Every structure is written in C-alpha cells, then in structure tokens.
C-alpha cells in the first residue's frame, strides 16, 4: 500500500466545500436553476456534495445535476494497456444557451477537462461554461485551462499524484499527495 502525505485535513476539507458552495451561491441567483455537470466519477461525487451544501444554505435554490462520462472523448483511451471502463452519462436537462458549471476533483494536465468540453458539445452549445475543481495543480498543464472555482492549489513535482478522498469511499474526506508516476 502506498503511503501519502495529507495536504488537506477533514476539518479543512469541510471548510473548503463550504467556501466553494458559498461562492456558487454568490454567483448564481435563484431565479434559474444552477445546472451542474460532474465528470464521472469523482466530479459527480463533488457536485453532489456541493449541491447538498447549497440547498442547505439556500433552500429556495434549484439545482439540476448531470453526470458526464468522457471515456471515449479522451485522447489516450486507445493508448491504454487495459480498456477503460465507461460510466453512464446522464444529463436530463437542456444545456443549449445555458450557463453550466462543470465539476471535477483534480485539474492536472487539462486533458480531462478538454475531453469533457468536447463531450458537452454533443449536447448543445452552452452560453457560458464555468469550471470548479477541488484541487488545481497549477504548473502541469498540457492545455490552457483554468478554474473559476478552486478548493486548493497544489504546486508539486510532475511525479506526484494528488488524490481527493471521500468519507463514504475512503473512510474520511481529505486530500492526499503521493510520490508516484500515476498521472491523469
């Protein structure tokens, strides 16, 4: 088992989620639903958690959640030794000419977000696309992509791997950094 170093404790993780939810509430009025699309799998978890917090803070707010699978939009899906496992895409609302909040756990090279933007274009042309990530690894981009909402910025070596851990999967909410060659 790999040993990592905790870079965001469970208490600070909770505060970070609350801050992100508050920023969303500030930037979206409750006249229109907030349209949130989480990238499978961890972006969906993050979007669901944020939605719970937003609705607790502002019960009048309406939120519509979508799940986006990008497996076949990735530029490396044919290059992998083992086939990638596809997840379900579920977007039960129209994104045409709408403001969309795209959510993922970690922004690293930008390839995942690039694939997500390509996948979203199959559903329509959005008016505005905003990006929220729990972790932004700022100095490792392959594409010129940046977040609108960031939980934590991490500056680390390329070889390091940052993982958002979730209480219902990993035992507690926290962010860990590992020394490994595993990349997005």
N, C-alpha and C positions, 0 to 999 in steps of 0.2 A: 504494500500500500504506500502510495506517495505521501510525503509529509509536506504540507504547505505552511505558509505564514498567513495569519489572519490580518487583513488590512481594513476591515470594517466589522466592528462588533455587532452582536444582535441589537443592542440598545441604539447604537448609531444607525444601524440599518433601518430600524423603525422610524427614527427621526428623518432619515433621508427619504423614505417613502412618503412620509407626511409632507415634507417640503415639496417634493415633486407634485403631489396631489394638490397642494395649495397653489403652486404655480399654474397648474392646469385650470383650476377654478378661477384664478385671476384673469386668465387669458381667454376663457370661453364664457359667454353669457349663457343663461339658462333658457333663452328663447328657442334655441335649436339644440337638438341632442349632440353630445360630443360623440363623434364617430372615431372609435379606437380600433386599430387593427394590430394584433400581436403576431409577431413572426413565430411560427412553430419552432420549438416547443417552449423555450424559456421566455420568449417575448409574450406569449399567451399568459403564462403564469404572472408575469409582471403586470400586464394590462388588467388582469382580473383583480389582483391585489389593489392596484391604484383605483380601479372602479369602486371597490368596496369602501375605500377611504373617502373618495369624492362624495359618494352617496351618503355616507355617514355625516360628513361636514355640510353638505348642501342637498338635503332630501328632495328639493324641487328640481334638481338637475336630472336630465335624462341622458342616459348613456347607451350607445349601441356598440356591442363588441363583435369584432370579427377575428377569424383565425386565418392566417395566410401560410401556406406551405410553399417553399421556394425550391424544393429539391431539384426539379427539372429546369430551373432557371439559373442554377449555379454554373459558373464557368468551369468547375472542376468535377462535376458529377460523373463524367465518363473516365476521369483520370484516377479514380479511387480503386484500390485493390478489391475491396468488398463493396457490393452495391449499397447505395444509400437507401434508407427506409423512408418512404414518403409518408407524410401525415395528411390529415384532412384539411382542405381549405373550406372555410365556412364564412361567407360574407353575405348576410341576409338583408343587406340594405344597399341602396344605390350610392355609388361614390362619384358619379358624374357631377362635375361642377361643385363638389363639396370640399370642405376643409377636413382633412384626415390627419389623425395622429397615429403615426407608425411607431410601434414599440418593440424593442429588443433588449436583451440583457446586457450584452457587451458589444461595443463598437471597436473593432480592431483594424482590419485592413480596409474595410468598407465594402468588401465583396458580397457579404450577406445583404447589406442594405441595397447595393446596386441590383442584386438579383430580385429583391423584394419590389423595388421600383418597377423593374421590368414585368414582374408578375402582376402588379396592380394595374398596369396599363391594359391588361386583358379585360379588366372590369370597367374601364372608362377613364376619362380624363379628369383628374381632380382639379379643383380650383387652387388649393394650396395643400402641400404635404409638409407636415412637421415631424421631427424625429425626436423620440425620447429613448434614452438608454440609461441603465443603471450605472454602467461603467463605460468611460471613454478612455481608450488607450491612445492618447493623442499623437504620438510620434511614429505610428506604424502604418500609415495609410498607403493603400495602393490606388485609391480613388479619392477625389476631392470632396469628401462627405463630412459634414459636421452635424452635431446635435443641436437641437433647440432647447432641450431639457436634459440635464446631465445630473445623475446622482453623485458620481465620484469620478474624478480624473486620476488616471494612473499612468505614471511615467516609468516604464520598465524596459528591460532588455527584450529583444525580439524572442529569445528563447523562453522567456517566462510565460506562463499560462495563467490567466485570471479567470476564476470561476465564481459565479453567483450561486450561493447555496440557499435552498429553500427549506423552511421548517418541515413541511409535510413530506419532503423527499429526503433531505439530508439531516434532519434532526433539529436544525436551528437556522434562522436567517442570518447569513453573514457572507462576506466576500473574502475569498482566499486567493493567494498568489502562489503558484507552484513553479519550480525550476524544471522545465520540460520543453520538448520540441513540438508539443501539440499546438497547432495553430488553427484559426478559423479560415 
